[in-house]
Amino acid sequence: MTSTLLTNARLIDPEAGTDTLGELRIEAGRITAPGPAEQVVDCGGRCLAPGIVDLGVKVGEPGERHKESFHTAGQAAARGGITTMVCRPDTIPVIDSPETLEHARTRATHSAVRVHHMSALTRGRAGREMVEIGFLRDAGAVAFTDGTHVVTDTKVLSRCLTYARSLRALVVGHPQEPGLARGAVVTSGKFASLRGLPGVSPLAERMGVERDLALVEATGVAYHLDQVTTAAGLAPLRRARAAGLDVTAGTSIHHLTLNVLDVADYRTFFKVTPPLRTEDDRLAVAEALADGTIDIISSMHTPQDEESKRLPFEEAAPGAVGLETLLPAAMRLVSAGHVDLPTLWRALSLNPARRLGLAGGTLAKGAPADLVLFDPDAPFVLDRWTLASKSKNTPFDGARMEGRVLRTWVGGETVYDRADG
């Protein structure tokens, strides 16, 4: 393996919190101290940062390969500067046993980027019987979650959390009170009323956060809230953090950059779970990202085929693809002055890597050479048909965006180079 020196780079270091001009050397798949190298790459003053670690990616294998495969998801990730995908277990069948996990891990070898898997917390994500957490951890599961299927039986959830705590396993929860959220497709308010769409109050998220954090306090488990999207959900989260609970929180790039009004005339590409929120909520979550209350930004990549989206809004499947749009959408937060690049990259790369116990997310010597070179100011208009994902259900179709990925490395090997077309 040849050594490579990346020169004239604007180094975005989320660990040090710096944005400086410099150079970086790659050898044997890892970052080393600058020095002579067999190959020299002039970065032209563009930004060089740790590759994105995307927590919560949905891939269609097994069961829905027509929506997304590990091969196409890996291509999309590489083109989006994502070097690690952490995949959800909401597949067909559900990843809830060592056998189904092993099948997914085998299929994931077709991906151009690193892939890790979460397991379901309960069998079939049905909320009744705990999975074999110990065996699944040994088989490679990095976390446990039932995703949007909230475990409503508090006794079952408490037992799951207690057992996970004994094994030091991370549990990922979806903060929502399912009774209030049932049947809702937008956030309640004037817009929902004018459109005649069933809405859910932000109170449902607050109640979900409060319940989950009470159980975290009781059990001492390591817990991650996958999507906190409202101002109401932030207050109990801040109290839990102040009390020293082992809890982190994430949000999706769609909830950070879009609001309920974007649904406009029933545009189903904007139907996601939880639904898009008000502008006040969006701004509150952006502020929470800046002050560190929100730790992680994810694409929550959820591919849906055309047949699933070309339906009346209430009947259409929720979800949006996001692997290729995560970085340019996140640049909107920088342009709006919410965060600087090192802070943004803490949420995109360093924090998810640390929370999951993965190597990466840093430019430190000895770290894996998982890197992205990008131009933060390059403008373009997104055409969904150019996306590498099999499914094209992006809410950013036709949007003016900034931020082009120029090159992506995984373990020091180039997995995407825009110059190659």
Secondary structure, DSSP 8 states (H G I E B T S, - for coil): ---EEEEEEEEEETTTTEEEEEEEEEETTEEE-S---SEEEE-TT-EEEE-EEEEEE---TTT-TTT--HHHHHHHHHHTTEEEEEE-S-SSS-S-SHHHHHHHHHHGGG-SSEEEEEE-SBGGG-SSSB--HHHHHHTTEEEE--TTS----HHHHHHHHHHHHHTT-EEEE----HHHHTT--EESSHHHHHHT--EE-THHHHHHHHHHHHHHHHH--EEEES---SHHHHHHHHHHHHTT-SEEEEEEHHHHH--GGGGTTT-GGG--SS----HHHHHHHHHHHHHTSS-EEE--B----HHHHSS-TTTS---B--TTTHHHHHHHHHHTTS--HHHHHIIIIIHHHHHHT-S-S---TTSB--EEEEEEEEEEE--GGG-SSS----TTTT-EEEEEEEEEEETTEEEEEGGG-
